[in-house]
Amino acid sequence: MTNAAWQERKANAFARGMGNIFPIYVERALNTEVWDVEGKRYLDFGAGIAVVNTGHSHPEIVAAVKEQVERFSHTCVMVNPYPSAVELAERINAIVPIENARTMFCSTGAEAVENAIKIARSKTGRPGVIAFSGGFHGRTNLCMGLTGKVIPYKKGFGPFTPEIYHAPFPAEYLGVSAEDSLHALEALFKYDIDPARVAAIIIEPVQGEGGFYPVPRGFIGQLRQLCDQHGIVLIVDEIQSGYGRTGTMFAVETEGVEPDLITLAKGIAGGYPIAAVSGKAEVMNAPDPGGLGGTYAASPLGCAAGLAVLDIIERESLCQRAAEIGERLQAGLHALSDKHPGHIGDIRGKGAMVAMELVHDGDATRPDAELTASLSKQASEAGLLIISCGVRANVIRILVPLTIPFEQLDEGLEILGQVFEACIKA
Ligand SMILES: Cc1ncc(COP(=O)(O)O)c(C=O)c1O
C-alpha cells in the first residue's frame, strides 16, 4: 500500500486533532536512515523530536529490550519493583547536576512535568507556578496551562488550572532581554501573585517547540537567586534539551546552576516510553508514599532501554559528538545564509540543538512561515525529514541523532541547500 493510501485510511480512523507532519509511513529505520512503505529512503533530521538521540534501533538497545521482554514486561513498579528500575534511578541520580538526587519515574514528558509541579507544591504548600511565554511543557491540562503557545496546544481546550502565570521568555532575537524578563517577573510579584504563594518556576534552558531559543547566559542563575530569596522551587524542563543533545548531558550544566528539580523524557530511553523527575532529596521526598507513581511508571522495557542508552552515550562520547555536530551544522547553515542573504534571520543553538529562523528581507519582525513550511515539505520529498517550530512557525529545527555518520550529516545539508534554493526561487 502507498503512503497516500495509508494517509487516507488514517484520516478515516484517527481523530482529526492527531495530525502528522509528513504523510510518510515508516517501514523501518536504522540510526539516521528511515525507509517508508514505498521503499524510499530518508535522512531523519528530527530524531522523532529529539527522542532517538542514540539513533533508530540502536542494536544495543534492541538487544536489551529483547532480553527484558523475554523475562517479563510488566509487574507494576509500585507492586513488585525490579533491579533495573533501581539501577536506572541510581545512574540518573549520578548524572543530573544535583547533589544527593532522588528520582521518580512516569511514562511521558507531560507526566514528568505534572509530577514536578506536584512535588513542588507538596514541598512548599503553595499553589502558584510561573512559566514562560513560548514554553512547551506537554498536552495534559496542567501542562497546557504552563505552555506559552496558544495554537495549536491550548486553542479550545480551556479552562486551565488556576494559579499559573507567564513571564516573557528572554529571547533576544524577539526583542526580549534577560532584564526585560526579570522586570516582568518582578511585576508579576507586584501585581499578580505574592512570591510567598509561588511553589515553582519552570523553564526550558533551551526552548524547544517555542523556537530553539537558548536562555541568555546567567539568566538561570538569576532565577536561582530569585527562587532562593522567596523559597520557590526551580524546575528545569530538559525533556527536549537533555541527554547529551546540547553538548553536555544537560543544557543547564553550562550555567553552573543547581536546579531543585529536572524533568526528563524523550531521549532517556531511545524511543521506549519512560520519563522521570530527578531532584534534591529534600524536595523529591516531600510527597507521601503512594502519592507518586503510575501503572506503567518505570516500565521494565523503558528501564532496560534507559540503561543501554546511558552506556551508549558514555561509550560513544555522544556529548562531545553533539558539540561537533552542532559546529558542523552551524557552519553549513551559515554558508547557506551567505549564499542566499535576507532569508535566514538568525542561526542559533546549543550543541546539536540547532535552528535557523526564516524571515523576509533579514527583518526579525517579519517571520516567513510560508518558506518554513515549504522547505520542510519539499525537503521531505527530496529525502530529508526536517521539522519546524517557533511561536511564529518560522523556525527550522535540526535534531539529528547524535550517532549520525558525518557523511549523512553533510548529505542532509546538501539536500537542504538544494531545496532552499528551489523554494526561494519558486
Ligand atoms: C520541553 C518539553 N517538555 C514537555 C514535553 C512533553 O513531553 P511528552 O510529549 O512526552 O508528553 C515536551 C515534548 O515535546 C517538551 O519538548
The ligand as a Gaussian input file, in Angstrom:
#p B3LYP/6-31G(d) Opt

LIG

0 1
 C       10.342000      20.718000      26.841000
 C        9.232000      19.722000      26.764000
 N        8.502000      19.442000      27.871000
 C        7.498000      18.545000      27.860000
 C        7.171000      17.870000      26.699000
 C        6.043000      16.863000      26.714000
 O        6.524000      15.574000      26.525000
 P        5.527000      14.398000      26.061000
 O        5.132000      14.706000      24.652000
 O        6.360000      13.147000      26.183000
 O        4.369000      14.405000      26.993000
 C        7.896000      18.122000      25.530000
 C        7.547000      17.443000      24.271000
 O        7.835000      17.894000      23.184000
 C        8.946000      19.073000      25.565000
 O        9.661000      19.354000      24.480000

